Amino acid sequence: MDSEETITDETENASVAVVNSATEVAELVAPEKIAEVEEEIIVQEKYEKGLEKTRKTFSERLNELFANFRSVDEDFFEELEETLIGADVGFDTAIKITEALRKEVKLKNAKKPAAIQNTIIEKMVDLYEAEGVDENNALNIQPEGLTVMLFVGVNGVGKTTSIGKLAHEFKQDGKKVLLAAADTFRAGAIDQLVVWGERAGVEVVRGNAGGDPAAVVFDAVERAKTENADILLVDTAGRLQNKVNLMKELEKIKRVIQREIPDAPHEVLLVVDATTGQNAMSQAKQFKETTDVTGLVLSKLDGTAKGGIVLAIRNELHLPVKLVGLGEGIDDLEPFDANDFAVGLFKGLLKMEE
């Protein structure tokens, strides 16, 4: 056998060895693990894209702040407070971050803009994580039997849309889902939910426009139990949150549910529109005072530069954000993930320090 044949044989053997090792690796990595990693990447990209406007605006605000100041003095800290408040991180949060930065700058004797900007972001992340230590962002899905979720919030915040998207997610997971059209007061609300039900491929229990919302919910619970449904999502009226009769109506609906299922509703999700910034905060405060809200759905996060509102909600209301709307598609309602949010909000903003 000449040297050329020997080389060819060795090359073929090496190729076979490579193929075998690749096959072995593929066999070792379970297909579901690969799918999980791919799904994580897709979700992270959604967060990054959804928070693009907020990230850009925050970056511009910081650049403007550093362009106006040559030294880190008291005027700088006051301007920083205004910048953070303008970014909708909330008044209390802005004060906490500025105070923490004062101490850090003094401790490190930091003077260069890059070092100070990085410290601002670090303090925001630290505060954000500290407030969420005991927070549960997961939806309270019952391992057995029916899970009932009540959706509350003022008109126009994306409540019905969020319900439709979540119904789609549950249906994709193989769950039996029912929707209850208990917003009987707003013209077109029932029809809007029916359209979303059709898109998601789930049935809607409905009554007449102007009818008793509690009666619709009673029918929906009875049907869900009869049909062994896994999930019942209830749309409710969204008239202004300061009208006492609306809150009484919500309490009545809860009583009707609890007569049939004592530990329900398992979630009372307040839907707020991220594009309204501090208005979303005031709505959340008032609903929290009058209703047993268990978590928030932050809709339209992709359409706003006010994503900092998540920091304010977490720091000032201590309510977990459970779902976020990151686009207009039926697949664009995602479970809230603190790490994905932090990366999406601050990616690219950390500066190289000399």
Long-range contacts (C-beta under 8 A, 24 or more apart in sequence): 43-334, 43-337, 43-340, 44-340, 44-343, 44-344, 46-326, 46-327, 46-332, 46-334, 47-326, 47-334, 47-337, 47-340, 47-341, 47-343, 47-344, 48-343, 48-344, 48-347, 49-302, 49-326, 49-327, 50-301, 50-302, 50-307, 50-324, 50-326, 50-327, 50-344, 51-301, 51-302, 51-307, 51-341, 51-344, 51-345, 52-302, 53-302, 53-303, 53-304, 53-305, 53-307, 54-87, 54-301, 54-304, 54-305, 54-306, 54-307, 54-308, 54-345, 55-307, 55-344, 55-345, 55-346, 55-347, 55-348, 55-349, 56-305, 57-87, 57-305, 58-87, 58-305, 58-308, 58-345, 58-349, 59-348, 59-349, 61-86, 61-87, 62-117, 62-120, 62-349, 66-113, 66-116, 66-117, 71-111, 72-105, 72-110, 72-111, 72-116, 77-101, 77-102, 80-120, 84-308, 87-306, 87-308, 88-277, 88-278, 88-306, 88-307, 88-308, 88-309, 88-312, 89-124, 89-308, 89-309, 89-311, 89-312, 89-315, 90-278, 90-281, 90-308, 90-309, 90-311, 90-312, 90-313, 90-315, 90-316, 92-312, 92-315, 92-316, 93-127, 93-311, 93-312, 93-315, 93-316, 96-127, 96-315, 97-123, 97-124, 97-127, 100-126, 100-127, 112-353, 112-354, 113-351, 114-351, 114-352, 114-353, 114-354, 115-351, 115-353, 117-349, 117-350, 117-351, 118-350, 118-351, 118-353, 121-346, 121-349, 121-350, 124-311, 124-346, 125-342, 125-346, 127-311, 127-315, 128-311, 128-314, 128-315, 128-338, 128-342, 129-338, 129-342, 131-314, 131-315, 131-318, 132-314, 132-320, 132-338, 135-314, 135-318, 135-320, 136-320, 137-295, 137-320, 137-321, 137-322, 137-335, 137-336, 137-337, 137-338, 138-322, 138-335, 139-267, 139-295, 139-322, 139-323, 139-335, 140-266, 140-267, 140-294, 141-231, 141-266, 142-266, 145-261, 146-221, 146-224, 146-225, 146-229, 146-230, 146-231, 146-232, 146-261, 146-264, 147-230, 147-231, 147-232, 147-266, 147-267, 148-221, 148-224, 148-232, 148-234, 148-257, 148-261, 148-264, 148-265, 148-266, 148-267, 149-231, 149-232, 149-233, 149-234, 149-265, 149-266, 149-267, 149-268, 149-269, 150-234, 150-236, 150-250, 150-253, 150-254, 150-257, 150-265, 150-267, 150-268, 150-269, 151-233, 151-234, 151-235, 151-236, 151-269, 151-271, 151-297, 152-236, 152-238, 152-250, 152-268, 152-269, 152-270, 152-271, 152-287, 152-291, 152-293, 153-238, 153-270, 153-271, 153-272, 153-283, 153-287, 153-297, 154-238, 154-239, 154-240, 154-241, 154-283, 155-186, 155-238, 155-239, 156-238, 156-273, 157-238, 157-271, 157-272, 157-273, 157-276, 157-283, 157-299, 158-271, 158-273, 158-299, 158-300, 158-325, 159-183, 159-235, 159-236, 159-238, 159-271, 159-297, 159-299, 160-189, 160-192, 160-193, 160-196, 160-235, 161-196, 161-299, 161-325, 162-271, 162-297, 162-299, 162-323, 162-325, 162-333, 163-193, 163-196, 163-233, 163-235, 164-193, 164-195, 164-196, 164-197, 164-199, 164-200, 164-330, 165-196, 165-200, 165-325, 165-330, 165-331, 165-332, 165-333, 166-233, 166-323, 166-333, 167-196, 167-197, 167-200, 167-202, 167-231, 167-233, 168-199, 168-200, 168-201, 168-330, 168-331, 169-331, 169-333, 170-230, 170-231, 171-200, 171-201, 171-202, 175-230, 175-231, 176-227, 176-228, 176-229, 176-230, 176-231, 177-202, 177-229, 177-230, 177-231, 177-232, 177-233, 178-202, 178-203, 178-204, 178-205, 178-220, 178-223, 178-224, 178-227, 178-229, 178-231, 178-232, 178-233, 179-203, 179-204, 179-205, 179-220, 179-232, 179-233, 179-234, 179-235, 180-204, 180-205, 180-216, 180-217, 180-219, 180-220, 180-232, 180-233, 180-234, 180-235, 181-205, 181-206, 181-207, 181-216, 181-235, 182-213, 182-214, 182-216, 182-217, 182-220, 182-234, 182-235, 182-236, 182-237, 182-253, 183-213, 183-235, 183-236, 183-237, 183-238, 184-208, 184-209, 184-210, 184-211, 184-212, 184-213, 184-216, 184-237, 185-210, 185-213, 185-237, 185-239, 186-237, 186-238, 186-239, 189-235, 189-237, 193-235, 199-330, 200-330, 213-237, 213-249, 213-252, 213-253, 214-249, 214-252, 214-253, 214-255, 214-256, 217-253, 217-256, 217-257, 218-256, 218-260, 221-256, 221-257, 221-260, 221-261, 222-260, 225-260, 234-265, 241-283, 241-286, 241-287, 241-290, 242-286, 247-290, 247-291, 250-291, 254-292, 267-294, 267-295, 267-322, 268-292, 268-293, 268-294, 268-295, 269-293, 269-294, 269-295, 269-296, 269-297, 269-322, 269-323, 270-295, 270-296, 270-297, 270-319, 271-296, 271-297, 271-299, 272-296, 272-297, 272-298, 272-299, 273-299, 273-300, 274-298, 274-299, 274-300, 274-301, 274-303, 274-304, 274-306, 274-307, 274-309, 274-324, 274-325, 275-300, 275-303, 275-304, 275-306, 276-306, 277-304, 277-306, 277-309, 278-309, 278-312, 280-309, 280-313, 281-309, 281-312, 281-313, 281-316, 281-317, 284-313, 284-317, 284-319, 285-317, 288-317, 288-319, 293-319, 294-320, 295-319, 295-320, 295-321, 295-322, 295-323, 296-320, 296-321, 296-322, 296-323, 297-321, 297-322, 297-323, 297-324, 297-325, 297-333, 298-323, 298-324, 298-325, 298-336, 299-324, 299-325, 300-325, 301-325, 301-326, 302-326, 302-327, 302-328, 302-332, 307-345, 308-345, 310-341
